[in-house]
């Protein structure tokens, strides 16, 4: 029966957020509430920490989000986009990769402990660009070939969730 399961179904639907990404790619803008929703989606427990940290850095949360959007939109280099969030704005890789996955779902994958487990990699707080690229390649190679990069994320996280649930039920 496990082979018949579409593990993507175990992952929360992020249709609205992908629409945020579509709008961003068209006009280079992100509303503060939409950016906050990305933070909630990635790590609800840390949303206020990030909001307050960004507000302290830029004066207001909206000013921080506007500047982040402008910087990301004007950069056409994926490595530079990741560095903007990591180095200029102080996000950790899991959150930075989640933001970029929503904004650029065909270029970025979420760096997540569940996905690391599914692709046989050790979860670390920082990877250099080359290691992130290797991680992304592992994601691509460990999910069904016909899935988009976004669906590969969803599949791997969903499969990990299902495996954890099955393990908990067997205990």
C-alpha positions as CSV (number, residue, x, y, z in Angstrom):
1,X,0.0,0.0,0.0
2,X,2.8,2.5,0.8
3,X,3.9,2.4,-2.9
4,X,0.4,3.7,-3.9
5,X,0.6,6.7,-1.6
6,X,1.2,10.2,-3.1
7,X,3.4,11.5,-0.3
8,X,2.8,15.1,-1.5
9,X,-0.6,14.8,0.1
10,X,1.1,14.8,3.6
11,X,2.5,18.2,3.0
12,X,0.5,21.4,3.7
13,X,-0.8,23.1,0.6
14,X,0.9,26.3,-0.1
15,X,-1.1,27.5,-3.2
16,X,-1.5,31.0,-1.9
17,X,2.2,31.4,-1.1
18,X,3.1,30.2,-4.6
19,X,0.8,32.9,-5.9
20,X,2.8,35.4,-3.8
21,X,5.9,34.1,-5.6
22,X,4.2,34.5,-9.0
23,X,3.3,38.2,-8.2
24,X,6.8,38.8,-7.0
25,X,8.4,37.5,-10.1
26,X,6.1,39.8,-12.1
27,X,6.6,43.1,-10.2
28,X,9.4,42.6,-7.7
29,X,7.2,43.4,-4.7
30,X,6.1,41.5,-1.6
31,X,3.5,42.7,0.8
32,X,4.7,42.6,4.4
33,X,1.7,40.4,5.4
34,X,2.6,37.9,2.6
35,X,6.3,37.8,3.6
36,X,5.1,37.2,7.2
37,X,2.9,34.3,5.9
38,X,6.0,32.8,4.4
39,X,7.7,33.0,7.8
40,X,4.6,31.4,9.4
41,X,4.6,28.6,6.8
42,X,8.3,27.8,7.4
43,X,8.5,28.2,11.1
44,X,5.5,29.5,12.9
45,X,7.4,29.5,16.2
46,X,10.0,32.0,14.9
47,X,7.7,34.4,13.0
48,X,7.7,37.2,15.6
49,X,11.5,36.8,16.2
50,X,12.1,37.4,12.5
51,X,9.6,40.2,12.2
52,X,11.1,42.0,15.2
53,X,14.6,41.4,14.0
54,X,13.9,42.8,10.6
55,X,12.0,45.7,12.0
56,X,15.0,46.6,14.2
57,X,17.3,46.4,11.2
58,X,15.2,48.5,8.8
59,X,13.0,50.7,10.9
60,X,9.8,48.9,10.0
61,X,8.9,45.4,9.0
62,X,7.5,46.7,5.7
63,X,10.7,48.6,5.0
64,X,12.7,45.5,5.5
65,X,10.4,43.4,3.3
66,X,10.5,46.1,0.5
67,X,14.3,46.2,0.6
68,X,14.6,42.4,0.6
69,X,12.2,42.2,-2.3
70,X,14.1,44.8,-4.2
71,X,17.5,43.2,-3.6
72,X,16.3,39.7,-4.6
73,X,14.4,40.9,-7.6
74,X,17.4,42.9,-9.0
75,X,19.7,39.9,-8.5
76,X,19.7,37.3,-11.3
77,X,22.3,35.1,-9.6
78,X,20.9,32.3,-7.4
79,X,24.0,32.2,-5.2
80,X,23.8,36.0,-4.7
81,X,20.0,35.7,-3.9
82,X,20.8,33.2,-1.2
83,X,23.7,35.3,0.2
84,X,21.4,38.3,0.4
85,X,19.1,36.5,2.8
86,X,21.9,34.8,4.7
87,X,24.5,37.6,5.0
88,X,22.6,40.8,4.7
89,X,19.4,39.9,6.5
90,X,20.7,37.2,8.9
91,X,18.4,34.3,8.0
92,X,19.5,30.8,8.7
93,X,19.6,28.5,5.6
94,X,16.3,26.7,6.3
95,X,14.4,29.9,6.4
96,X,16.3,31.6,3.6
97,X,15.8,28.5,1.4
98,X,12.0,28.5,2.2
99,X,11.7,32.1,1.3
100,X,13.5,31.6,-2.0
101,X,11.5,28.4,-2.7
102,X,8.3,30.4,-2.6
103,X,9.8,33.2,-4.7
104,X,11.7,31.0,-7.1
105,X,10.2,27.5,-6.9
106,X,12.0,26.2,-10.0
107,X,15.4,27.2,-8.7
108,X,15.4,26.6,-5.0
109,X,14.5,23.7,-2.7
110,X,13.8,23.9,1.0
111,X,16.7,22.9,3.2
112,X,14.8,20.9,5.8
113,X,15.8,18.3,8.3
114,X,13.2,16.0,7.0
115,X,14.4,16.3,3.4
116,X,18.0,15.8,4.6
117,X,16.9,12.5,6.3
118,X,15.2,11.4,3.1
119,X,18.2,12.0,0.9
120,X,20.7,10.6,3.3
121,X,22.5,13.9,4.2
122,X,23.4,15.3,7.6
123,X,21.4,18.3,8.6
124,X,23.7,21.3,9.3
125,X,23.0,24.9,10.0
126,X,25.2,26.2,7.2
127,X,26.2,24.9,3.9
128,X,28.3,26.7,1.4
129,X,26.8,27.2,-2.1
130,X,28.4,24.1,-3.5
131,X,27.0,21.9,-0.7
132,X,23.6,23.5,-1.2
133,X,23.8,22.7,-4.9
134,X,24.7,19.1,-4.0
135,X,21.7,19.0,-1.6
136,X,19.4,20.3,-4.4
137,X,20.8,17.6,-6.7
138,X,20.1,14.9,-4.1
139,X,16.5,16.2,-3.8
140,X,16.1,16.0,-7.6
141,X,17.5,12.4,-7.6
142,X,15.5,11.1,-4.7
143,X,12.0,12.0,-5.8
144,X,9.9,10.9,-8.8
145,X,11.6,12.3,-12.0
146,X,8.4,13.7,-13.4
147,X,7.8,16.0,-10.4
148,X,8.7,19.7,-10.4
149,X,11.3,20.8,-7.9
150,X,8.5,22.1,-5.6
151,X,6.7,18.8,-5.8
152,X,9.9,16.9,-5.0
153,X,10.2,19.0,-1.8
154,X,6.6,18.2,-0.9
155,X,7.0,14.5,-1.7
156,X,10.2,14.1,0.4
157,X,8.8,16.0,3.4
158,X,5.5,14.1,3.1
159,X,7.2,10.8,2.9
160,X,9.3,11.6,6.0
161,X,6.2,12.7,7.8
162,X,4.4,9.5,6.9
163,X,7.4,7.3,8.0
164,X,7.5,9.1,11.3
165,X,3.8,8.5,11.8
166,X,4.1,4.8,10.9
167,X,7.1,4.5,13.4
168,X,5.1,6.2,16.1
169,X,2.1,4.0,15.6
170,X,4.3,0.9,15.8
171,X,5.8,1.9,19.1
